[in-house]
Amino acid sequence: EREREREHEKMALEGLRRDKGLIIKPADNGGALTVMNTPDYEAGILLMLSDKKFYKQVENDMNPEFEKEVNKVIQVMNAFGHITAEEAEYLTPNEPKTPEIYGLPKVHKNFDKMPPFRPIVRGCGSVCEKISNLVDYHLQPLARQNISFVKDTTHFCKQIQNIKCKEGTILVSADV
């Protein structure tokens, strides 16, 4: 019975995904899935991007300029022996794409018609993607050595499993 329900849910979700009038995104928090009207979602994204405190509209595609700067830094790092020729070749962007921004609805916040969004920049294929991968590769072992490192919820639960709190202790979490 449950298997049949899952199959119906899967078919319904596929039907919703094919509807160009709808946008389906995971919620920012809590594991929920959100379904929004495309015009409402687009208006919410434009509203988010209109915040001059965080965003600035540019007239031209900045990718060619960024690519030149990145290539210059890669060449200098290679010339000074900070990276090998192979690393320089790997890091050099090849027809980079402009990163895309989208928003995950913050459904846990108060809102009227449309929740605020957590902006996410998809940098796949961008000028800095390979540099980010290299930095991440080198920082991961260091991050794991930090006493405050928490990989995920399961890791956190294992870490605190044997901690005894005094009566009256108030546990607090912070989202940064």
C-alpha positions as CSV (number, residue, x, y, z in Angstrom):
1,E,0.0,0.0,0.0
2,R,2.7,2.5,1.0
3,E,4.7,1.6,-2.2
4,R,1.6,2.5,-4.3
5,E,1.3,5.8,-2.5
6,R,5.0,6.6,-3.2
7,E,4.5,5.8,-6.8
8,H,1.5,8.2,-7.0
9,E,3.4,10.9,-5.2
10,K,6.3,10.5,-7.6
11,M,4.0,10.7,-10.6
12,A,2.3,13.8,-9.2
13,L,5.6,15.5,-8.6
14,E,6.7,14.8,-12.2
15,G,3.5,16.3,-13.4
16,L,4.2,19.4,-11.3
17,R,7.8,19.6,-12.6
18,R,6.5,19.6,-16.2
19,D,4.3,22.6,-15.5
20,K,6.2,25.7,-16.7
21,G,3.9,27.9,-14.6
22,L,5.4,26.4,-11.4
23,I,8.8,26.4,-9.7
24,I,9.7,23.6,-7.3
25,K,12.5,24.2,-4.9
26,P,13.6,22.7,-1.6
27,A,12.9,24.9,1.4
28,D,15.9,26.6,3.0
29,N,15.3,24.8,6.2
30,G,13.5,21.7,7.5
31,G,13.6,19.4,4.4
32,A,10.3,20.6,2.9
33,L,9.6,20.9,-0.8
34,T,8.0,24.1,-2.0
35,V,5.8,24.7,-5.1
36,M,5.5,28.3,-6.2
37,N,3.9,30.1,-9.1
38,T,6.7,31.0,-11.6
39,P,5.7,34.8,-11.8
40,D,5.6,35.0,-7.9
41,Y,9.0,33.3,-7.6
42,E,10.6,35.5,-10.3
43,A,9.2,38.6,-8.6
44,G,10.6,37.4,-5.3
45,I,14.0,36.9,-6.8
46,L,13.9,40.4,-8.5
47,L,12.9,41.9,-5.1
48,M,15.9,40.2,-3.5
49,L,18.3,41.4,-6.2
50,S,17.0,44.9,-5.9
51,D,18.5,45.3,-2.4
52,K,21.3,47.7,-3.2
53,K,22.9,46.9,0.1
54,F,23.9,43.5,-1.3
55,Y,23.6,43.6,-5.0
56,K,24.7,45.9,-7.8
57,Q,23.5,45.8,-11.4
58,V,26.2,45.7,-14.0
59,E,25.9,46.8,-17.6
60,N,28.1,44.1,-19.2
61,D,29.1,40.5,-18.7
62,M,32.0,40.6,-16.3
63,N,33.2,37.1,-17.1
64,P,35.9,38.1,-19.7
65,E,37.4,40.6,-17.2
66,F,37.3,38.0,-14.4
67,E,38.8,35.4,-16.6
68,K,41.7,37.7,-17.5
69,E,42.4,38.4,-13.8
70,V,42.2,34.8,-12.8
71,N,44.5,33.8,-15.7
72,K,47.0,36.5,-14.7
73,V,47.1,35.3,-11.1
74,I,47.5,31.6,-12.2
75,Q,50.4,32.6,-14.4
76,V,52.1,34.5,-11.6
77,M,51.6,31.7,-9.1
78,N,53.1,29.3,-11.6
79,A,56.0,31.6,-12.4
80,F,56.9,31.9,-8.7
81,G,56.6,28.1,-8.2
82,H,53.5,28.2,-6.0
83,I,51.7,25.9,-8.3
84,T,53.0,23.4,-10.9
85,A,52.4,23.7,-14.7
86,E,49.8,20.9,-14.4
87,E,48.0,22.7,-11.6
88,A,48.1,25.9,-13.7
89,E,46.6,24.1,-16.7
90,Y,43.9,22.6,-14.5
91,L,43.0,25.9,-12.9
92,T,42.9,27.9,-16.1
93,P,39.2,28.5,-17.0
94,N,38.1,27.0,-20.3
95,E,35.0,28.9,-21.7
96,P,33.6,29.7,-18.3
97,K,29.9,30.2,-17.7
98,T,28.3,33.1,-15.9
99,P,27.2,31.9,-12.4
100,E,23.5,31.7,-11.8
101,I,21.6,32.8,-8.8
102,Y,18.5,31.3,-7.4
103,G,16.7,31.4,-4.1
104,L,15.6,28.8,-1.6
105,P,12.4,29.9,0.2
106,K,12.8,30.6,3.9
107,V,9.5,29.0,4.9
108,H,10.3,29.1,8.6
109,K,10.2,33.0,8.5
110,N,7.1,35.2,8.7
111,F,5.8,36.2,5.4
112,D,2.6,37.3,3.6
113,K,2.4,36.0,0.0
114,M,6.0,34.9,-0.7
115,P,8.7,33.9,1.7
116,P,12.1,35.6,1.6
117,F,14.8,33.7,-0.2
118,R,18.3,32.4,0.8
119,P,20.3,33.3,-2.2
120,I,22.4,30.5,-3.7
121,V,24.9,31.1,-6.5
122,R,25.5,28.1,-8.8
123,G,29.1,28.4,-9.9
124,C,29.3,25.2,-12.0
125,G,31.6,26.0,-14.9
126,S,32.4,29.5,-13.6
127,V,35.8,31.2,-13.7
128,C,36.5,30.3,-10.1
129,E,35.0,26.8,-9.9
130,K,38.3,24.9,-10.2
131,I,40.1,27.3,-7.9
132,S,37.3,26.7,-5.3
133,N,37.7,22.9,-5.7
134,L,41.4,23.2,-5.1
135,V,41.0,25.4,-2.1
136,D,38.3,23.0,-0.7
137,Y,40.6,20.0,-1.3
138,H,43.4,21.6,0.7
139,L,41.2,23.0,3.5
140,Q,39.1,19.9,4.2
141,P,41.8,18.1,6.2
142,L,42.6,21.2,8.2
143,A,38.9,21.9,8.9
144,R,38.4,18.3,10.2
145,Q,41.2,18.8,12.7
146,N,39.4,21.8,14.3
147,I,37.8,20.9,17.6
148,S,34.6,22.7,16.6
149,F,34.3,20.9,13.3
150,V,30.8,19.4,12.7
151,K,30.3,17.4,9.4
152,D,26.6,17.0,9.7
153,T,23.7,16.3,12.1
154,T,24.7,12.7,12.5
155,H,28.2,13.7,13.4
156,F,27.0,16.3,15.9
157,C,24.7,13.7,17.6
158,K,27.6,11.3,18.0
159,Q,29.8,14.1,19.4
160,I,27.3,15.1,22.1
161,Q,26.0,11.6,22.9
162,N,28.1,11.2,26.1
163,I,27.9,14.8,27.3
164,K,26.2,15.2,30.6
165,C,24.6,18.6,31.3
166,K,23.9,20.0,34.7
167,E,20.3,20.6,35.6
168,G,19.1,23.9,34.3
169,T,21.5,24.0,31.4
170,I,20.1,25.6,28.3
171,L,21.3,24.3,25.0
172,V,21.5,26.9,22.2
173,S,22.2,26.5,18.5
174,A,23.2,29.3,16.1
175,D,22.7,29.5,12.3
176,V,25.6,31.4,10.8
